[in-house]
Amino acid sequence: MEHILVSPINKALTRSSPYRPYGPTPGTTLLCYRIFVQKVRDGIQEGLELKTAIRQAITYCKTHDILADYFQKNESEVFDMVNFKWDQKRALEIAKEDGIAIGEADGERKATMKIALSLLKKGLPVGVITDSTDLSLEEIRKIAKDNGLAF
C-alpha cells in the first residue's frame, strides 16, 4: 500500500519548493530520514527481505526527492548501515572473549608484579628485575614504595 504524505510536507521536501530554496530546512532532514525508515519498515511488513526493503526505500526516496542527493552519493553506505543485523548471541560471545582476554592480561600483569616484588625482597639489582619482568623503572619503584621497601 502506497503512503501519500500530506501536501505541505511534500512541498517542503521538493527541490523546486519555495519552502526549500537553499536545501533542507531545519527539521526536514530528520523528517526525510523518518520517511526512509518507515519505507523500510513498510517493505518488511509486506514480506520483503530486509535488503530488498532497503533498496526499495532508497529508490522511493530518490524518486520522490527525499534526501535524493544524499542517497545518490552515499547509497552503498546507507545500505550497509541499515542492513547491519545485530546478532545478540555473537555480541555476547565477543564480549566474553574480550573479557577473558582482559582478565588474562590483568592476571599476567599481577603475576609479573608479584615476581618483581619477590625479586626486590631478595635484593636483586633493579636492572635485573626490569630485564626479567619487562616492567619499567617507575613501575619497580612504585611496587617497592607500595610494599614499604627501600629503594
KACOR-V216813 format. One record per pair of residues at least 24 apart in sequence whose ideal C-beta (glycine too) atoms are under 8 Angstrom apart, sorted by the first residue. I is the first residue (numbers start at 1). GAP is how many residues later the second one is. If there is no record, write none. Layout:
i:I gap:GAP
i:I gap:GAP
This chain:
i:1 gap:41
i:3 gap:35
i:3 gap:39
i:5 gap:30
i:10 gap:54
i:13 gap:51
i:13 gap:52
i:13 gap:53
i:14 gap:51
i:15 gap:50
i:24 gap:43
i:29 gap:38
i:32 gap:29
i:32 gap:34
i:32 gap:35
i:33 gap:34
i:35 gap:26
i:35 gap:31
i:36 gap:25
i:36 gap:30
i:36 gap:31
i:40 gap:42
i:50 gap:33
i:50 gap:35
i:51 gap:28
i:51 gap:32
i:54 gap:24
i:54 gap:25
i:54 gap:28
i:54 gap:29
i:55 gap:24
i:113 gap:26
i:113 gap:30
i:116 gap:24
i:116 gap:27
i:117 gap:26
i:117 gap:30
i:120 gap:24
i:120 gap:27
i:120 gap:29
i:121 gap:28
i:126 gap:25
